[in-house]
Amino acid sequence: QALSEIEGMGGRGSNLQEMRVRPLAKRRVDMHSFCNPSGFQRSPYLSARGNFANLFQGPTEEGYKAYHADKYDEEKNPNGIINFGTSENKLCFDLMSKRLTQADMNVMDPSLLQYPDWKGHMFLREEVARFLTYYCKAPAPLKAENVIVLNGCGSLFSALATVLCDPGEAVLIATPFYGGITQSIFLYGNVKLVYVYLDSKVTGTNTRPFQLTVEKLEKALQDARAEGVTVRALILLNPQNPLGDIYSLSELRDYLEFAKRHELHVIVDEIYMLSVFDESATFHSVLGMDRLPDPQRTHVMWGITKDFAVSGIRFGTLYTENQDVANAVASLCYFHGVCGPVQHKVAQLLRDRGESVAPYWINQVYLRANHARLKAAHTYVTDELKTLGVPFLNRNAGFFVWIDFRKYLRTGTFEEELLLWKRFLDNKVLLSCGKAFECSEPGWFRIIFADKTHRLQLGMQRIRKVLEEREQEILAEEKEQPCQSDQDGKADSTDEVIFVSRHQDPTCASNSSLGDLIGLLQQQMRSSDWLQKNTAEQFA
């Protein structure tokens, strides 16, 4: 059914421009977010689906291609693009390269060069079960029979969408979210997303910006059903990308109870669970809950890509108690398997226990260094943002900061957001704009801070240059057209709390220290453009 909606955009003998006037559903997945039909020539060699896959791209893919064509290199290409857009940890190559080249890693057994069980070699699944039991603080040992390994979490999203949903059905997800999920579930499974729109306003029920609540889930689900869309599942990202939020146990329980009431599967992506770099924040895994409301419909994903700073090693794992789901996903592992030698290396990495029960090298060497480096890099970038007077969400998980650049948009539109994104790219720094995450408010950007100091310094210099130039342009425009200084769609930064001093559960909000309050007020003063707009000349 959904494919029939897009046949007019690129199949044999079809007109691509028709796609522009046929959104799939109001407030639902709009494929224009990911495609750019203008100037695109359909290929007579491809089907409608093939032409769509060829067309399926957005700012994220465009920037990624530009970066690979012009990578920054301190010696070979100092004027190249610095990548603050791709969520990778570039701080731990020294640790990981040393560990992955030690003697125990370089084993070549005959079984590693033969076809494995499609769910993964049992020795690896046993190590994954023990690893997740320990780090997820599971109340009882997790079982290897419930573990499946694939070549990355993108493949897991694709496989789960295919086996849980029929073509044209949908999955709930809160925005903003990591945009690659759309590609993962749509291109193969032809499954749509239903957006649960979140915004930055802090109100009585929303104690923090972009807060997900059961009420918002209920509304999005009922709206979708009213439009005739069948919703089969809910996706939760914890820690959340791009916000960096960590859900409390009570929030997780509420979300899972909501899903149980409506017989929805829950896909929980915990790929950043070991990248919580500040002791003030506590991560809670779904696998650590005493009781799951609906264990047969709860499926947890994790991988080594983020937490072990090895995005080039494609490895993801699924834990599910539902053997029907496990077997269905395993049938697709034929297309998404992990090669035997890599399975051996991952098993060795996860079992690194030394002489104690806990993984020794992971805890005492890697995580300790990784968290310290992440925290230092995060502090550098957020201090720079404070100096610039730019509001942001200050969280302690993941590799990213969610930044509010709305005051640099004159009209507050996504078109203007895209122009600002391109301007950063023209100045050789790649960021991710909010539209790539389906953010409902134009002007939000994600920056990746998990990088070396010299690249952070140069990248922030380039960002500062763009923002200062843009600020001067807006001031000049407002002098020429003062009547338009109060623009629609752009909230004044003093109207709502955007800069958050530290992660807080809703129950802890009343415990803010005086220092936090002073810091918040200082940030609002720095970020407000009231003084710029209300000059003596304008008053006269």
MOVEN-V524853 format. One record per pair of residues at least 12 apart in sequence whose ideal C-beta (glycine too) atoms are under 7 Angstrom apart, sorted by the first residue. I is the first residue (numbers start at 1). J is the second residue. D is the distance in Angstrom with one decimal. If there is no record, write none. Layout:
{{I;J;D} {I;J;D}}
This chain:
{{1;167;6.6} {1;168;3.8} {2;24;6.6} {2;167;6.1} {2;168;4.2} {2;190;5.3} {2;192;6.2} {3;48;7.0} {3;49;6.3} {3;167;6.9} {3;190;5.8} {5;22;6.3} {5;24;5.5} {6;19;6.5} {6;31;6.8} {6;48;6.4} {6;52;5.4} {7;48;4.4} {8;22;6.8} {9;37;6.6} {9;52;6.5} {10;42;4.6} {10;48;5.6} {10;51;2.9} {10;52;5.7} {10;55;6.3} {11;47;6.1} {11;48;2.9} {11;51;6.4} {12;44;6.5} {14;48;6.5} {16;37;4.7} {16;40;5.7} {16;42;5.7} {17;37;6.3} {19;31;6.8} {19;37;5.6} {20;32;6.7} {20;37;6.4} {24;192;6.3} {25;227;5.3} {25;229;6.3} {26;227;6.9} {27;195;6.7} {27;223;6.6} {28;192;6.4} {28;194;5.9} {28;195;6.9} {28;229;6.8} {29;182;6.9} {29;192;4.7} {29;193;5.0} {33;58;6.2} {33;435;6.6} {33;438;6.7} {34;56;5.4} {34;57;6.5} {34;58;4.8} {34;182;6.4} {35;55;4.7} {35;56;5.8} {35;57;6.8} {36;57;6.8} {37;55;6.5} {40;55;5.7} {53;187;5.6} {56;183;6.5} {56;187;6.6} {58;436;5.9} {59;418;6.6} {59;421;5.8} {59;433;5.6} {59;435;6.7} {59;436;5.2} {60;179;5.9} {60;432;6.2} {60;436;4.6} {63;85;5.5} {63;425;5.9} {63;430;4.8} {64;86;6.6} {66;81;6.3} {66;425;6.2} {67;81;4.7} {67;83;5.0} {67;430;5.2} {72;455;6.9} {74;454;6.7} {79;428;6.4} {80;428;6.5} {81;428;4.9} {81;429;6.9} {81;430;5.5} {82;428;6.5} {82;429;5.0} {82;430;6.9} {82;455;5.5} {82;458;6.2} {82;459;4.2} {82;462;7.0} {83;430;4.9} {84;429;6.1} {84;430;6.0} {84;431;5.4} {84;447;4.8} {84;448;4.9} {84;459;5.5} {85;430;4.1} {85;431;5.5} {85;432;4.7} {85;448;6.6} {86;448;6.7} {87;241;6.7} {87;399;5.4} {87;400;6.2} {87;448;5.7} {88;311;4.7} {88;450;6.8} {89;306;6.5} {89;309;3.8} {89;399;5.8} {89;450;4.4} {90;450;6.1} {90;451;4.9} {90;452;6.3} {91;309;6.7} {91;370;6.8} {91;373;4.3} {91;374;6.7} {91;377;6.6} {91;450;5.5} {92;309;4.1} {92;370;5.4} {92;373;7.0} {95;365;6.9} {95;366;5.6} {95;369;6.1} {96;308;6.4} {96;309;5.7} {96;310;5.8} {99;349;6.8} {99;361;6.8} {100;345;6.3} {104;348;5.3} {105;345;5.1} {105;348;5.6} {107;344;5.8} {108;341;6.9} {111;340;7.0} {112;340;3.3} {112;341;5.4} {112;344;5.7} {113;340;6.0} {116;340;6.3} {118;330;4.8} {118;333;4.1} {118;334;5.7} {118;337;6.7} {119;148;4.7} {119;149;7.0} {119;330;4.7} {119;333;6.4} {120;147;7.0} {120;148;6.4} {120;149;3.5} {120;338;6.8} {120;343;6.4} {121;343;5.1} {122;144;6.5} {123;347;5.6} {124;149;6.2} {124;343;4.7} {124;346;6.2} {124;347;4.5} {125;144;4.3} {125;147;4.1} {125;149;6.8} {126;144;4.4} {127;347;4.6} {127;350;4.6} {127;351;5.0} {128;147;4.9} {128;149;7.0} {128;317;5.2} {128;350;6.5} {129;142;4.5} {129;143;6.0} {129;144;4.5} {129;147;5.4} {131;350;4.4} {132;287;6.1} {132;302;6.8} {132;319;6.3} {134;358;6.6} {135;273;6.9} {135;274;6.5} {136;285;3.7} {136;287;3.9} {136;288;4.8} {137;285;6.8} {137;288;4.1} {138;287;5.1} {138;288;5.8} {139;290;5.5} {142;287;6.7} {142;319;6.5} {146;319;5.5} {146;320;5.9} {146;321;5.6} {146;326;6.6} {147;317;6.0} {147;319;5.8} {148;317;6.8} {148;318;4.6} {148;326;5.8} {148;329;5.6} {148;330;5.8} {148;333;6.7} {149;315;6.8} {149;317;5.1} {149;338;5.5} {150;316;5.2} {150;333;5.8} {150;336;4.5} {150;338;6.9} {151;314;4.0} {151;315;6.8} {151;336;5.1} {151;337;6.6} {151;338;5.3} {152;303;6.5} {152;305;6.8} {152;314;4.2} {152;315;6.8} {152;316;4.8} {153;269;6.4} {153;271;5.7} {153;301;5.3} {153;303;5.0} {153;316;4.0} {154;180;6.2} {154;184;4.7} {155;316;6.5} {155;336;3.9} {156;301;5.2} {156;316;4.9} {156;318;5.4} {157;181;5.6} {157;184;3.8} {157;185;5.5} {158;184;4.7} {158;185;6.3} {158;188;4.7} {158;189;6.3} {159;329;4.7} {159;332;4.4} {159;336;6.7} {160;267;5.7} {160;299;6.4} {160;329;6.6} {161;185;3.7} {161;189;4.0} {161;191;4.3} {162;188;6.1} {162;189;4.0} {162;332;6.6} {163;325;6.4} {163;328;3.9} {163;329;5.9} {164;232;5.4} {164;233;5.4} {164;265;5.2} {165;189;6.4} {165;191;4.5} {165;232;4.5} {165;233;6.8} {167;190;4.0} {168;190;6.6} {169;191;6.1} {169;230;4.6} {169;232;5.3} {170;191;6.6} {170;192;4.3} {170;193;6.4} {170;194;4.7} {170;224;6.4} {170;229;5.1} {170;230;6.7} {170;231;5.0} {171;185;6.5} {171;191;6.2} {171;193;5.8} {171;194;6.9} {171;231;6.9} {171;232;6.5} {171;233;4.5} {171;234;7.0} {171;235;5.7} {172;194;5.1} {172;196;6.0} {172;217;6.6} {172;220;6.1} {172;221;6.3} {172;231;5.7} {172;234;4.5} {172;235;6.9} {173;193;5.4} {173;195;6.7} {173;196;6.7} {173;235;4.4} {174;196;4.3} {174;198;5.6} {174;212;4.8} {175;195;4.9} {175;196;6.7} {175;197;5.5} {175;198;6.1} {175;437;6.7} {175;438;4.3} {175;439;6.2} {175;440;6.2} {176;242;5.7} {176;243;6.9} {176;434;6.3} {176;437;3.5} {176;438;6.1} {176;439;4.1} {177;237;6.2} {177;437;5.9} {177;438;6.6} {178;237;6.6} {178;241;4.5} {178;242;7.0} {178;437;6.9} {179;436;4.8} {179;437;5.6} {179;438;6.9} {181;235;6.7} {194;220;5.8} {194;224;4.5} {194;229;6.4} {194;231;5.8} {195;220;6.8} {195;438;5.9} {196;212;6.9} {196;216;5.2} {196;217;5.8} {196;220;4.2} {197;440;4.5} {198;210;4.3} {198;211;6.8} {198;212;6.2} {198;216;6.9} {199;440;5.7} {199;441;6.0} {200;441;6.1} {200;496;6.2} {200;498;6.0} {201;496;5.3} {202;496;5.6} {202;497;4.8} {207;506;4.5} {207;509;5.5} {208;500;6.5} {209;393;6.3} {209;498;6.1} {210;243;5.5} {214;254;5.2} {214;255;7.0} {214;258;4.9} {217;258;5.4} {221;262;6.4} {231;264;6.7} {232;264;6.7} {232;265;6.3} {233;264;5.5} {233;265;4.0} {233;266;6.9} {233;267;5.9} {234;259;5.1} {234;264;5.1} {234;266;5.1} {235;267;4.9} {235;269;6.9} {236;255;6.1} {236;266;6.4} {236;268;4.9} {237;269;4.9} {238;268;6.3} {238;270;5.7} {239;272;4.4} {239;276;6.6} {239;283;6.8} {239;397;3.7} {239;398;5.3} {241;272;6.9} {241;398;6.0} {241;400;6.8} {242;400;5.3} {242;402;5.2} {242;437;5.5} {242;446;4.1} {243;393;6.1} {243;395;6.8} {243;402;5.3} {244;393;6.4} {244;395;2.9} {244;397;5.1} {244;398;4.9} {244;400;6.3} {244;402;6.6} {245;395;6.3} {246;276;6.7} {246;281;5.7} {246;283;5.5} {246;397;5.4} {246;503;6.3} {248;284;6.8} {248;505;4.7} {249;284;4.8} {252;284;6.4} {252;286;6.2} {256;292;6.7} {256;293;4.6} {256;294;6.8} {256;298;6.7} {257;293;5.1} {259;294;6.7} {259;297;6.9} {260;293;4.4} {260;294;4.2} {264;297;6.9} {265;297;4.5} {265;299;6.6} {266;297;6.3} {266;298;5.1} {266;299;7.0} {267;299;5.3} {267;301;6.8} {268;286;4.8} {268;298;7.0} {268;300;4.8} {268;301;6.8} {269;301;4.9} {270;285;5.9} {270;300;6.2} {270;301;6.6} {270;302;5.1} {271;301;6.6} {271;302;5.8} {271;303;5.3} {271;305;6.7} {271;306;5.1} {272;306;5.3} {272;307;6.9} {272;397;5.9} {272;398;4.8} {273;285;6.1} {273;302;6.5} {273;307;6.8} {274;307;3.9} {274;367;6.4} {275;306;5.8} {275;307;5.5} {275;374;6.7} {275;397;6.1} {275;398;5.7} {275;399;6.8} {276;396;6.1} {276;397;4.5} {277;371;4.2} {277;374;3.9} {277;375;4.7} {277;378;6.9} {277;396;6.0} {278;375;6.1} {278;396;3.6} {280;396;6.5} {280;502;5.9} {280;503;6.8} {281;396;4.1} {281;397;6.2} {281;503;4.6} {286;298;6.4} {286;300;5.5} {287;300;5.6} {287;319;6.5} {295;321;4.9} {296;321;6.3} {296;322;4.7} {299;318;6.2} {299;320;4.3} {299;325;6.5} {300;319;4.7} {301;316;6.3} {301;318;5.7} {302;317;5.6} {303;315;5.6} {303;316;3.8} {303;317;6.4} {304;346;6.3} {308;349;6.9} {313;342;6.4} {315;338;5.8} {315;342;6.7} {315;346;5.5} {374;450;6.1} {377;449;4.7} {377;450;6.0} {377;451;6.7} {377;456;6.3} {378;449;5.3} {380;456;5.7} {381;401;6.0} {381;447;6.6} {381;449;4.2} {381;456;6.4} {381;460;6.8} {382;394;6.0} {382;401;6.3} {384;460;4.7} {385;403;6.6} {386;523;6.6} {388;464;6.3} {388;467;6.2} {389;526;3.8} {389;527;4.7} {390;403;6.1} {390;404;6.8} {390;405;6.9} {390;527;6.6} {391;404;4.2} {391;493;5.6} {391;498;3.8} {391;499;4.7} {391;523;6.8} {391;527;4.9} {392;404;6.3} {392;499;6.4} {393;500;5.6} {394;499;6.8} {394;500;5.2} {394;501;6.1} {394;502;6.4} {395;503;5.4} {396;503;5.4} {399;448;5.2} {399;449;6.4} {399;450;3.8} {400;446;5.0} {400;447;6.5} {400;448;5.5} {401;447;5.3} {401;449;6.1} {402;444;6.3} {402;446;5.8} {403;444;6.8} {403;445;4.9} {403;447;5.9} {404;443;6.6} {404;444;6.0} {404;498;5.1} {405;420;6.5} {405;443;5.1} {405;445;5.4} {406;443;3.3} {406;490;5.1} {406;491;6.8} {407;493;6.3} {407;529;5.5} {408;420;6.2} {408;467;6.1} {408;470;4.7} {408;471;6.9} {409;442;6.2} {409;443;5.0} {409;490;6.1} {410;474;5.7} {410;477;6.2} {410;487;6.4} {411;487;5.9} {412;442;5.6} {412;443;6.7} {412;487;5.6} {412;488;6.5} {412;489;3.2} {412;490;3.8} {413;442;5.6} {413;489;6.8} {414;435;5.2} {414;442;4.7} {416;442;6.8} {417;433;5.3} {417;434;6.4} {417;435;6.2} {417;442;4.5} {417;443;5.7} {418;433;6.4} {418;435;6.8} {421;433;4.1} {423;466;5.5} {424;463;6.8} {424;466;5.6} {427;462;5.0} {427;465;6.3} {427;466;5.3} {428;462;6.0} {429;459;5.0} {429;462;4.4} {429;463;5.9} {431;445;5.0} {431;446;6.9} {431;447;5.7} {432;445;6.5} {432;446;4.3} {433;445;5.6} {442;489;6.9} {475;532;6.3} {478;533;6.9} {482;538;6.1} {485;533;5.3} {493;524;6.5} {493;527;4.4} {493;528;5.5} {494;524;5.3} {494;528;4.9} {497;520;6.9} {499;520;6.2} {499;523;4.2} {501;516;4.3} {501;519;5.4} {501;520;6.1}}
